[in-house]
Amino acid sequence: MGILIAPLITEKQTDITDAMPTRYGFKVQYSADKTDIRKAVEETYGVHVLKVNTMRYSGKKESRYTKHGFVEGRKPAYKKAIVTIAEGETIDFFGNI
């Protein structure tokens, strides 16, 4: 499995990309550092990365009532990276559909 897990295509991330067209979001491996993320984005999409910002999200506790009783669990922890690429370059997530 690679460093990049999935691109972030949410309403909030789309608003950020619309306001600043050189910023893109990715869900990455929890153990990845900024240089690994930079190399992975440059190799995968063929762009020049200027800056990488990372955020770690801890797994949240979840519980619900079902007809079989009370069920408890945890959501998985994940890491998010916001990548700034060079001016004039773009990443097309839907190009191969």
Backbone bond lengths (Angstrom), bond angles and torsions (degrees), N, CA, C in turn:
res aa  C-N    CA-C-N  psi(-1)  N-CA   C-N-CA  omega(-1)  CA-C   N-CA-C  phi
1 M - - - 1.442 - - 1.522 109.14 -
2 G 1.327 116.23 138.82 1.448 121.07 -177.05 1.516 113.11 -82.55
3 I 1.302 114.24 -179.62 1.460 121.42 179.18 1.525 110.30 -69.07
4 L 1.334 117.10 -44.06 1.460 121.71 -178.77 1.521 109.39 -83.37
5 I 1.316 117.37 123.71 1.461 121.20 179.24 1.522 110.01 -90.18
6 A 1.341 116.83 -51.68 1.467 120.45 -178.86 1.522 109.63 -161.77
7 P 1.335 116.92 149.73 1.464 118.50 171.92 1.522 109.78 -74.11
8 L 1.329 116.47 149.46 1.459 121.04 177.48 1.525 108.54 -90.19
9 I 1.312 115.18 114.88 1.458 120.99 178.96 1.520 106.49 -123.08
10 T 1.330 115.36 74.93 1.452 122.15 178.52 1.521 108.19 -116.27
11 E 1.312 116.79 170.43 1.465 119.92 179.22 1.526 110.97 -62.76
12 K 1.309 116.85 -43.11 1.457 120.46 -178.66 1.525 111.09 -64.51
13 Q 1.336 117.48 -45.43 1.460 120.61 -179.72 1.523 110.94 -67.64
14 T 1.329 118.38 -35.01 1.461 121.23 177.50 1.526 110.59 -65.75
15 D 1.330 117.44 -38.52 1.466 120.84 175.91 1.530 111.21 -63.43
16 I 1.328 117.38 -39.89 1.461 121.39 177.85 1.522 110.35 -64.38
17 T 1.334 117.40 -44.61 1.454 121.46 -179.50 1.530 111.15 -67.09
18 D 1.338 117.71 -34.75 1.463 120.04 176.81 1.528 111.15 -67.13
19 A 1.324 117.20 -39.84 1.458 121.08 179.93 1.530 111.78 -73.08
20 M 1.336 116.34 -40.11 1.465 122.12 179.22 1.524 107.80 -126.67
21 P 1.339 118.51 93.08 1.474 121.13 -170.08 1.527 115.87 -66.48
22 T 1.317 118.20 -2.72 1.463 118.90 179.04 1.523 112.19 -102.75
23 R 1.342 118.62 9.87 1.470 121.85 -179.36 1.522 110.72 -112.13
24 Y 1.320 115.05 132.44 1.463 122.05 179.65 1.522 108.98 -134.69
25 G 1.324 116.35 149.23 1.454 121.60 -178.91 1.517 112.24 -110.86
26 F 1.330 115.64 144.62 1.455 122.24 178.72 1.518 109.68 -138.36
27 K 1.319 115.87 146.37 1.455 121.96 168.16 1.530 105.08 -91.35
28 V 1.338 117.13 126.44 1.463 121.35 -173.62 1.526 110.13 -125.13
29 Q 1.329 115.24 169.78 1.462 120.00 176.69 1.518 109.85 -61.73
30 Y 1.317 116.05 144.66 1.460 121.51 -176.20 1.527 111.79 -64.28
31 S 1.325 117.69 -28.56 1.462 121.00 -176.99 1.527 113.17 -92.80
32 A 1.325 118.74 -0.69 1.461 121.68 -176.92 1.522 111.02 -74.05
33 D 1.343 115.63 141.78 1.461 118.94 174.69 1.528 109.61 -105.02
34 K 1.323 116.76 177.52 1.461 121.23 -171.87 1.525 112.90 -64.19
35 T 1.330 117.75 -36.91 1.467 119.32 179.86 1.527 110.99 -69.10
36 D 1.321 117.62 -37.32 1.465 120.67 176.36 1.524 110.81 -63.48
37 I 1.329 116.56 -42.45 1.464 121.22 -179.67 1.526 109.77 -65.37
38 R 1.329 116.99 -43.19 1.463 121.52 178.49 1.529 111.56 -58.05
39 K 1.321 116.35 -48.24 1.471 120.81 179.89 1.523 111.96 -63.21
40 A 1.340 116.65 -41.42 1.462 120.69 -178.62 1.525 111.75 -64.62
41 V 1.337 117.60 -42.40 1.461 120.93 179.63 1.524 110.44 -67.69
42 E 1.327 117.33 -42.53 1.462 120.58 179.75 1.520 111.63 -63.65
43 E 1.341 118.08 -40.99 1.463 121.00 179.86 1.527 111.94 -71.91
44 T 1.328 117.51 -39.82 1.455 121.24 -175.35 1.519 112.34 -73.50
45 Y 1.338 117.39 -44.63 1.459 120.72 -172.33 1.520 113.96 -108.35
46 G 1.328 119.43 -6.19 1.461 122.29 176.96 1.521 113.69 66.01
47 V 1.313 117.16 40.58 1.466 122.41 178.68 1.522 109.08 -122.00
48 H 1.341 116.56 165.71 1.457 121.48 176.32 1.523 108.81 -99.71
49 V 1.330 116.15 121.25 1.466 122.00 -177.66 1.524 108.66 -91.48
50 L 1.343 115.71 127.69 1.457 121.12 178.34 1.521 112.34 -93.05
51 K 1.351 116.74 -40.26 1.465 120.19 -174.19 1.520 109.79 -149.47
52 V 1.337 116.10 146.76 1.465 122.29 176.66 1.524 108.24 -129.93
53 N 1.326 116.32 125.86 1.463 122.31 173.92 1.524 107.49 -114.45
54 T 1.339 116.76 135.56 1.455 120.26 -178.34 1.514 111.20 -122.02
55 M 1.338 115.34 151.56 1.453 122.99 177.13 1.520 108.54 -137.81
56 R 1.321 116.97 137.56 1.459 121.70 176.89 1.514 109.22 -106.91
57 Y 1.323 115.72 132.56 1.455 121.98 177.44 1.518 108.57 -115.50
58 S 1.324 116.28 125.83 1.460 119.88 179.41 1.521 109.63 -79.71
59 G 1.319 116.01 157.40 1.456 120.90 178.93 1.508 111.19 -71.14
60 K 1.298 116.94 129.70 1.461 121.27 -177.63 1.532 110.48 -90.72
61 K 1.319 115.44 148.86 1.459 122.13 177.94 1.526 108.46 -79.76
62 E 1.316 116.70 138.45 1.451 121.99 -179.05 1.516 109.71 -132.18
63 S 1.335 116.36 141.26 1.460 120.15 176.35 1.518 108.88 -147.37
64 R 1.311 115.06 151.75 1.464 119.86 178.58 1.527 109.27 -157.02
65 Y 1.300 113.93 158.15 1.463 120.52 175.90 1.517 108.46 -96.85
66 T 1.324 116.81 132.33 1.453 121.91 175.79 1.523 108.47 -125.56
67 K 1.317 115.56 177.25 1.464 117.66 179.06 1.528 111.65 -70.15
68 H 1.340 116.93 -13.83 1.460 120.78 177.11 1.515 112.52 -97.25
69 G 1.326 117.25 3.19 1.456 120.57 177.69 1.521 112.12 120.45
70 F 1.298 115.23 -167.06 1.458 123.54 -177.81 1.521 109.71 -81.36
71 V 1.338 117.78 127.66 1.465 122.38 -178.31 1.527 108.25 -118.66
72 E 1.324 116.13 128.43 1.456 121.55 176.95 1.516 109.75 -117.13
73 G 1.324 115.70 148.73 1.452 120.86 177.99 1.516 111.07 -163.29
74 R 1.322 115.66 -173.21 1.460 121.96 178.86 1.514 109.80 -134.25
75 K 1.336 115.47 142.44 1.456 120.77 170.33 1.524 107.03 -82.23
76 P 1.316 118.07 149.36 1.465 119.15 -177.87 1.529 112.05 -72.85
77 A 1.327 116.07 149.61 1.458 121.87 174.38 1.527 108.15 -77.03
78 Y 1.335 116.48 148.99 1.453 119.68 178.45 1.522 110.41 -148.83
79 K 1.322 114.86 168.21 1.452 121.88 -179.72 1.517 108.49 -124.07
80 K 1.325 116.41 138.14 1.453 122.00 -178.51 1.521 108.37 -117.93
81 A 1.334 117.14 140.89 1.456 122.12 178.08 1.517 109.28 -124.92
82 I 1.329 116.32 131.74 1.455 122.70 173.00 1.522 105.94 -105.20
83 V 1.333 116.67 118.21 1.455 123.04 -173.81 1.523 109.20 -108.41
84 T 1.335 116.64 130.10 1.463 122.39 174.88 1.519 107.64 -103.97
85 I 1.342 115.84 123.26 1.462 120.47 -179.01 1.522 109.77 -104.51
86 A 1.332 116.48 171.70 1.457 121.83 -177.48 1.526 110.75 -65.86
87 E 1.314 115.40 151.79 1.466 122.35 -179.89 1.529 110.13 -61.47
88 G 1.316 115.94 135.10 1.465 121.12 178.42 1.518 114.29 91.76
89 E 1.310 118.52 -10.20 1.460 121.59 178.14 1.526 109.43 -100.06
90 T 1.330 116.59 150.59 1.451 121.65 178.37 1.521 110.27 -135.62
91 I 1.301 115.50 159.09 1.464 123.21 173.52 1.516 107.30 -116.02
92 D 1.330 116.88 124.69 1.467 121.64 -179.47 1.521 108.17 -105.23
93 F 1.345 116.37 104.43 1.452 120.84 -179.33 1.522 111.69 -74.41
94 F 1.312 118.24 -26.03 1.467 121.84 -174.83 1.515 113.21 -106.21
95 G 1.311 118.29 19.29 1.468 121.99 -176.41 1.515 114.41 -69.59
96 N 1.308 118.80 -28.43 1.468 120.92 -175.97 1.512 113.55 -104.42
97 I 1.322 117.21 21.19 1.467 120.06 178.86 1.513 109.27 -87.02
